[in-house]
Amino acid sequence: MGVELQSLINTHEQPFVVIDRAYRIVAANQRYCEAYGVTPEAIVGQHCHAVSHHSPRPCHENGEHCPHQALFAQGEAVEVLHTHFHADNQPERTRIRGHRLNGSNGELYLGEQLFPLEAEAGSMCDALQMVGQSPAFLACVDNLARVAECEAPILLFGESGVGKELAARFIHARSARAGGAFIVINCAAVPESLFESELFGHERGAFSGSSGQKKGLFELADGGTLFLDEVGEIPLSLQAKLLRVLETGEFRRVGGTQTLTADVRVVSATNRKLLDEVDARRFRLDLYYRVAGIDVTLPPLRERVADLPVLATFLLKRLTGGQPVCRLDADALAALQAHDFPGNVRELRNLLQQAVLNCRDGVIRAADLRLPTTAPPAAISTVSYPASSPQSLPELERAHIQGLLDTHQGHRARVAAALGVTERTLYRKLKRHQLG
């Protein structure tokens, strides 16, 4: 009994397309046609790369791993990550699963099943997180989309400025909790004396100045997601209480006697290696295993240099209110691509913001970027210390930080990155040593 091809592929809930050896579309289901703004009748006979990539050339000629080439040249059905473009030219990160299909006439066909990574959550996230086409970026987005579907706690690890909060928002928007609240707390910004009240709330009169009842963030996040940014900064004295609520879902407001419950998914983020903090007895091992159910590392900007042109263009558009007022010339783009970006996307945005102010004729040149001049790594370690007498550890630390401040021209984010600490920790050290 023969089965009509169109009726078969229409059973797929995901977009599905059938492609022949010459890159021509043989059939596509309704979901695929809707995604790319083409009717089922008009799409047959078009080249797949023209429809999904808006390109006159096959994607492997543009340096991408192509399911078509893998099947027809190597005989393999593969799964890849691509950036596709909708009818309105909006990019969408997509996981493509290739299938080997054999026609009744003995011809070989490629079946492509598409899994959009952003799905409907993309519009709910800040688009800054979703800009990029490099392999490192696409792999990261794919990983985020996969972990979003489970209920396990997530630990996001990445340098300052890589977009950890945006990644957390993406996870929330892709999860079954998307209809619930997304609550954020920066653990480094809350004084230790107020931390418990922020998380669990307090009753009236619980402490001096508490004039009324206040719900805590766990209560507010019930049914949704709580994002613990800079989780490594949680005071050690409060980590046991956080561990209990993560294990049982139960807590009490400060000054209260009633046991409350909250159904909360926790996503945490850090730029520290928490196991090192555990070894230093600044972070509980049991809490680490509770927050790091699944860990995801976000790539720094220097590992996705290929994204700089599209990312810079996007940021410039945002900085100028949606109008293409400024553009980078070739030398400026080359200067950015040669830069190390210790501050990652946040640093790129600040550099472009300054460049927009310096730009006079709509063209941003390398000089307009005012990129900091950095000494080679060897120069960083050649800080001169007074040799008149043996120095204490605080004196050595002060001299080392002063040397880094001089090397990085007072740029605190760079100094913190060189020391491997947060900017908040650096600020405390500067205050202690009366520096800068």
C-alpha positions as CSV (number, residue, x, y, z in Angstrom):
1,M,0.0,0.0,0.0
2,G,1.5,3.3,-1.0
3,V,1.4,6.3,1.3
4,E,1.0,9.8,-0.1
5,L,4.2,11.8,0.9
6,Q,2.4,15.1,1.9
7,S,-0.1,13.4,4.2
8,L,2.8,11.6,5.9
9,I,4.9,14.7,6.6
10,N,1.8,16.6,7.8
11,T,1.7,14.3,10.8
12,H,4.9,15.9,12.1
13,E,4.3,18.6,14.8
14,Q,7.6,20.2,14.0
15,P,8.5,21.9,10.7
16,F,9.5,19.2,8.2
17,V,10.8,19.5,4.7
18,V,11.9,16.9,2.1
19,I,14.9,17.9,-0.2
20,D,16.3,16.2,-3.3
21,R,20.0,15.9,-4.4
22,A,19.8,19.2,-6.2
23,Y,18.8,21.2,-3.0
24,R,15.2,21.5,-4.4
25,I,12.3,21.2,-2.0
26,V,10.1,18.3,-2.9
27,A,7.5,18.7,-0.1
28,A,7.1,20.6,3.2
29,N,4.4,20.5,5.9
30,Q,2.3,23.4,6.9
31,R,4.4,24.3,9.9
32,Y,7.5,24.7,7.7
33,C,5.6,26.8,5.2
34,E,4.2,29.1,7.9
35,A,7.6,29.6,9.5
36,Y,9.2,30.8,6.2
37,G,6.2,32.6,4.8
38,V,5.6,30.4,1.7
39,T,2.5,28.5,0.6
40,P,2.8,24.7,0.2
41,E,2.2,25.1,-3.5
42,A,4.8,27.8,-4.0
43,I,7.6,26.2,-2.0
44,V,8.0,23.1,-4.1
45,G,10.9,23.4,-6.5
46,Q,12.6,26.2,-4.5
47,H,16.1,25.7,-3.2
48,C,16.2,25.0,0.5
49,H,19.1,27.4,1.2
50,A,17.1,30.2,-0.5
51,V,14.1,29.6,1.7
52,S,15.7,29.1,5.1
53,H,19.0,30.9,4.8
54,H,18.0,33.6,2.3
55,S,21.2,32.7,0.5
56,P,21.8,31.9,-3.2
57,R,24.5,29.3,-2.1
58,P,24.2,26.1,-0.1
59,C,25.1,26.6,3.6
60,H,28.2,24.4,3.4
61,E,29.7,26.9,0.9
62,N,29.3,29.5,3.6
63,G,31.2,27.3,6.1
64,E,28.3,25.7,7.9
65,H,27.9,22.0,8.7
66,C,25.3,21.0,6.1
67,P,22.9,18.1,6.6
68,H,22.5,17.9,2.8
69,Q,26.2,17.6,2.1
70,A,26.5,15.1,5.0
71,L,23.8,12.8,3.5
72,F,24.6,13.1,-0.2
73,A,28.4,13.3,0.0
74,Q,29.1,11.1,3.1
75,G,26.0,9.1,3.4
76,E,25.3,10.3,7.0
77,A,22.1,11.6,8.5
78,V,23.3,14.2,11.1
79,E,22.0,16.7,13.6
80,V,23.3,20.3,13.4
81,L,22.7,23.8,14.7
82,H,21.9,26.5,12.2
83,T,20.6,30.1,12.1
84,H,17.6,30.3,9.9
85,F,15.8,33.4,8.7
86,H,12.0,33.9,8.7
87,A,10.1,35.7,6.0
88,D,10.6,39.0,7.9
89,N,14.4,38.3,7.9
90,Q,14.4,37.7,11.7
91,P,17.0,35.1,12.7
92,E,16.1,32.0,14.7
93,R,18.5,29.5,16.1
94,T,17.3,26.0,15.0
95,R,18.3,22.4,15.7
96,I,18.0,20.4,12.4
97,R,17.7,16.6,12.5
98,G,18.5,15.0,9.2
99,H,16.7,11.8,8.0
100,R,17.6,9.4,5.2
101,L,14.5,8.9,3.0
102,N,14.3,6.5,0.1
103,G,11.8,7.1,-2.7
104,S,9.8,4.4,-4.5
105,N,12.0,5.0,-7.6
106,G,15.2,4.3,-5.6
107,E,16.1,8.0,-5.3
108,L,17.6,9.3,-2.1
109,Y,16.1,12.3,-0.3
110,L,16.9,14.3,2.7
111,G,14.2,14.8,5.3
112,E,14.9,17.7,7.7
113,Q,13.0,18.0,11.0
114,L,13.4,21.4,12.6
115,F,13.4,22.3,16.3
116,P,13.5,26.1,16.8
117,L,15.5,26.8,20.0
118,E,13.8,30.0,20.9
119,A,10.3,28.8,20.0
120,E,7.8,31.4,21.3
121,A,10.1,32.2,24.2
122,G,12.4,34.3,22.0
123,S,10.2,37.3,22.0
124,M,10.0,37.2,25.8
125,C,13.7,37.4,26.3
126,D,16.0,40.4,25.8
127,A,17.1,40.0,22.2
128,L,20.7,40.8,23.3
129,Q,21.1,37.2,24.5
130,M,19.9,35.8,21.2
131,V,22.3,37.6,18.9
132,G,25.0,35.3,17.4
133,Q,25.7,32.6,14.9
134,S,29.1,31.2,15.9
135,P,29.3,27.5,16.7
136,A,30.1,28.2,20.4
137,F,27.0,30.4,20.7
138,L,24.7,28.1,18.9
139,A,25.9,25.1,21.0
140,C,25.3,27.2,24.2
141,V,21.7,28.2,23.1
142,D,20.9,24.6,22.2
143,N,22.2,23.5,25.7
144,L,20.1,26.1,27.4
145,A,17.0,25.0,25.4
146,R,17.5,21.4,26.5
147,V,18.0,22.1,30.2
148,A,15.1,24.5,30.3
149,E,12.7,21.5,29.7
150,C,13.6,19.8,33.0
151,E,12.9,20.9,36.6
152,A,16.4,20.5,37.9
153,P,18.2,23.5,39.4
154,I,20.7,25.1,37.0
155,L,24.0,26.7,37.7
156,L,25.3,29.1,35.0
157,F,29.0,29.7,35.0
158,G,30.6,32.4,33.0
159,E,32.8,35.5,33.2
160,S,31.3,38.9,34.1
161,G,29.4,40.4,31.3
162,V,28.6,37.2,29.3
163,G,24.8,37.5,29.8
164,K,24.1,35.1,32.7
165,E,20.8,36.8,33.6
166,L,19.6,36.8,30.0
167,A,20.4,33.1,29.8
168,A,18.4,32.6,33.0
169,R,15.5,34.5,31.5
170,F,15.8,32.3,28.4
171,I,15.6,29.2,30.5
172,H,12.5,30.5,32.4
173,A,10.7,31.4,29.2
174,R,11.4,28.0,27.6
175,S,10.3,26.1,30.7
176,A,6.9,24.9,31.9
177,R,7.0,27.8,34.4
178,A,7.0,30.5,31.7
179,G,3.6,31.7,33.0
180,G,5.0,32.2,36.5
181,A,7.1,35.0,37.9
182,F,10.8,35.4,37.2
183,I,12.4,36.9,40.3
184,V,16.0,38.1,40.5
185,I,18.3,38.7,43.4
186,N,21.9,39.8,43.2
187,C,23.5,38.1,46.1
188,A,26.5,40.4,46.1
189,A,24.3,43.5,46.4
190,V,22.3,42.6,49.6
191,P,23.8,43.3,53.0
192,E,24.3,40.2,55.1
193,S,21.9,41.7,57.8
194,L,19.1,41.9,55.3
195,F,19.7,38.8,53.2
196,E,17.4,36.4,55.1
197,S,14.6,39.0,55.0
198,E,15.0,39.4,51.3
199,L,14.8,35.7,50.6
200,F,12.1,34.7,53.1
201,G,10.3,37.9,54.1
202,H,9.6,39.2,57.5
203,E,6.7,39.9,59.9
204,R,5.8,43.2,61.3
205,G,8.1,44.2,64.1
206,A,10.6,41.4,63.3
207,F,13.4,43.9,63.6
208,S,14.0,47.6,63.9
209,G,12.4,49.5,61.0
210,S,10.1,46.6,59.9
211,S,6.8,48.5,60.0
212,G,4.8,45.9,58.1
213,Q,4.7,42.4,56.8
214,K,6.9,41.7,53.7
215,K,6.8,38.7,51.4
216,G,10.2,37.3,50.5
217,L,11.5,36.4,47.1
218,F,10.8,32.7,47.5
219,E,7.2,33.5,48.2
220,L,7.0,35.9,45.2
221,A,8.5,33.3,43.0
222,D,6.1,30.5,43.9
223,G,5.2,28.7,40.7
224,G,8.0,30.4,38.8
225,T,11.8,30.8,38.8
226,L,14.1,32.5,41.3
227,F,17.5,33.6,39.8
228,L,20.3,33.8,42.3
229,D,22.9,35.9,40.6
230,E,26.4,35.7,42.1
231,V,25.4,32.8,44.3
232,G,28.9,32.5,45.5
233,E,28.5,35.7,47.5
234,I,25.8,34.3,49.8
235,P,27.0,34.7,53.4
236,L,28.2,31.4,54.9
237,S,26.0,32.0,57.9
238,L,22.8,31.9,55.8
239,Q,23.7,29.0,53.5
240,A,22.2,26.4,55.8
241,K,18.8,28.2,55.7
242,L,18.9,28.4,51.9
243,L,19.8,24.7,51.8
244,R,16.8,23.8,53.8
245,V,14.3,25.6,51.6
246,L,15.8,24.1,48.5
247,E,15.5,20.6,50.0
248,T,12.0,20.9,51.5
249,G,10.4,24.0,49.9
250,E,9.6,25.1,53.4
251,F,10.6,28.4,55.2
252,R,9.5,30.9,57.7
253,R,9.5,34.7,57.5
254,V,11.9,36.5,59.8
255,G,10.0,36.9,63.1
256,G,7.3,34.5,62.1
257,T,6.2,31.1,63.4
258,Q,4.1,29.9,60.5
259,T,5.8,27.4,58.1
260,L,5.2,28.4,54.5
261,T,5.9,26.5,51.3
262,A,6.9,27.6,47.8
263,D,7.3,25.7,44.6
264,V,10.3,27.4,43.0
265,R,12.8,26.4,40.4
266,V,16.2,27.9,41.2
267,V,18.6,29.1,38.6
268,S,22.0,30.3,39.9
269,A,24.9,32.1,38.3
270,T,28.5,32.7,39.3
271,N,31.8,33.7,37.8
272,R,33.7,31.8,40.5
273,K,34.6,28.2,40.6
274,L,32.3,27.1,43.5
275,L,34.2,24.0,44.2
276,D,37.3,26.2,44.9
277,E,35.1,28.2,47.3
278,V,34.1,24.9,48.9
279,D,37.8,24.0,49.4
280,A,38.3,27.4,50.9
281,R,35.4,26.8,53.3
282,R,33.4,29.8,51.9
283,F,30.7,27.7,50.3
284,R,28.9,24.6,51.6
285,L,29.4,21.4,49.6
286,D,25.9,20.2,50.2
287,L,24.5,23.6,48.9
288,Y,26.8,23.3,45.9
289,Y,25.2,20.0,44.9
290,R,21.7,21.5,45.5
291,V,22.2,24.5,43.2
292,A,24.3,22.7,40.6
293,G,21.9,20.0,39.5
294,I,22.9,20.8,36.0
295,D,25.8,23.2,35.2
296,V,26.0,25.2,32.0
297,T,29.1,27.3,31.0
298,L,28.4,30.4,28.9
299,P,31.2,31.2,26.4
300,P,33.1,34.4,26.7
301,L,33.0,36.9,23.8
302,R,36.6,36.1,22.8
303,E,35.5,32.5,22.0
304,R,32.8,33.8,19.7
305,V,34.7,36.5,17.7
306,A,32.7,35.6,14.6
307,D,29.6,37.1,16.3
308,L,31.2,40.5,16.7
309,P,29.9,42.0,13.4
310,V,26.3,41.1,13.9
311,L,26.4,41.7,17.7
312,A,28.0,45.2,17.2
313,T,25.4,46.1,14.5
314,F,22.6,45.0,16.8
315,L,24.0,47.0,19.8
316,L,24.6,50.1,17.7
317,K,20.9,49.9,16.5
318,R,19.8,49.7,20.2
319,L,22.0,52.5,21.3
320,T,20.7,54.9,18.6
321,G,17.1,54.2,19.2
322,G,16.6,51.7,16.3
323,Q,18.1,54.1,13.7
324,P,21.2,53.0,11.8
325,V,23.1,56.2,12.7
326,C,26.6,54.8,13.0
327,R,28.5,51.9,11.4
328,L,31.9,50.4,12.0
329,D,34.5,50.7,9.4
330,A,36.8,47.8,8.6
331,D,39.7,49.0,10.8
332,A,37.3,49.5,13.8
333,L,35.9,46.0,13.4
334,A,39.4,44.5,13.1
335,A,40.4,46.3,16.3
336,L,37.4,44.9,18.1
337,Q,38.1,41.4,16.8
338,A,41.7,41.7,18.1
339,H,40.6,42.8,21.5
340,D,40.4,40.3,24.4
341,F,37.1,41.6,26.0
342,P,37.6,40.7,29.6
343,G,34.3,42.5,30.2
344,N,32.6,40.5,27.4
345,V,29.3,41.8,25.9
346,R,28.8,44.4,28.6
347,E,32.3,45.9,27.8
348,L,31.4,45.8,24.0
349,R,28.3,47.8,24.7
350,N,30.1,50.4,26.7
351,L,32.8,50.8,24.1
352,L,30.2,51.3,21.4
353,Q,28.2,53.7,23.5
354,Q,31.3,55.9,23.8
355,A,32.1,55.5,20.1
356,V,28.6,56.7,19.2
357,L,29.4,59.9,21.1
358,N,32.8,60.3,19.4
359,C,31.4,59.5,15.9
360,R,30.9,62.6,13.8
361,D,30.1,61.4,10.2
362,G,28.2,58.2,10.8
363,V,31.4,56.1,10.6
364,I,33.0,54.7,13.7
365,R,36.8,54.3,13.3
366,A,39.2,52.5,15.5
367,A,40.3,55.7,17.3
368,D,36.6,56.4,18.2
369,L,36.5,53.1,20.1
370,R,39.2,54.2,22.6
371,L,40.2,50.7,23.2
372,P,42.4,50.4,26.4
373,T,46.0,49.6,25.8
374,T,47.0,46.6,27.8
375,A,50.4,45.4,28.7
376,P,51.5,41.9,27.7
377,P,51.0,39.2,30.4
378,A,54.7,39.3,31.3
379,A,54.5,42.9,32.2
380,I,51.6,42.3,34.6
381,S,53.8,40.1,36.8
382,T,56.7,42.5,36.9
383,V,55.2,44.7,39.6
384,S,58.1,46.3,41.5
385,Y,57.9,45.9,45.3
386,P,60.1,47.8,47.8
387,A,63.0,45.6,48.8
388,S,64.0,47.5,51.9
389,S,62.4,45.1,54.3
390,P,60.3,41.9,54.3
391,Q,56.7,42.6,53.5
392,S,53.5,41.3,55.1
393,L,50.9,39.6,53.0
394,P,48.6,42.7,53.2
395,E,51.4,44.9,51.9
396,L,52.2,42.5,49.1
397,E,48.5,42.3,48.1
398,R,48.3,46.1,48.2
399,A,51.3,46.4,45.9
400,H,50.0,43.8,43.5
401,I,46.6,45.5,43.2
402,Q,48.3,48.9,42.7
403,G,50.4,47.3,39.9
404,L,47.3,45.9,38.3
405,L,45.5,49.3,38.5
406,D,48.5,50.9,36.8
407,T,48.6,48.3,34.1
408,H,44.9,48.4,33.4
409,Q,44.7,52.2,33.7
410,G,42.3,52.0,36.6
411,H,39.8,49.8,34.8
412,R,38.3,48.0,37.8
413,A,36.5,45.2,35.8
414,R,39.8,44.2,34.3
415,V,41.6,44.3,37.6
416,A,38.9,42.1,39.1
417,A,39.2,39.7,36.2
418,A,43.0,39.6,36.6
419,L,42.6,38.8,40.3
420,G,39.8,36.2,39.7
421,V,37.4,38.0,42.1
422,T,34.1,39.9,41.7
423,E,34.1,43.6,41.3
424,R,32.4,43.8,44.7
425,T,35.3,41.9,46.3
426,L,37.7,44.2,44.6
427,Y,35.9,47.2,45.9
428,R,36.3,45.9,49.4
429,K,40.0,45.3,48.9
430,L,40.5,48.8,47.4
431,K,38.7,50.3,50.4
432,R,40.8,48.2,52.9
433,H,44.1,49.2,51.2
434,Q,42.9,52.8,50.6
435,L,43.5,52.5,46.8
436,G,41.9,54.3,43.9
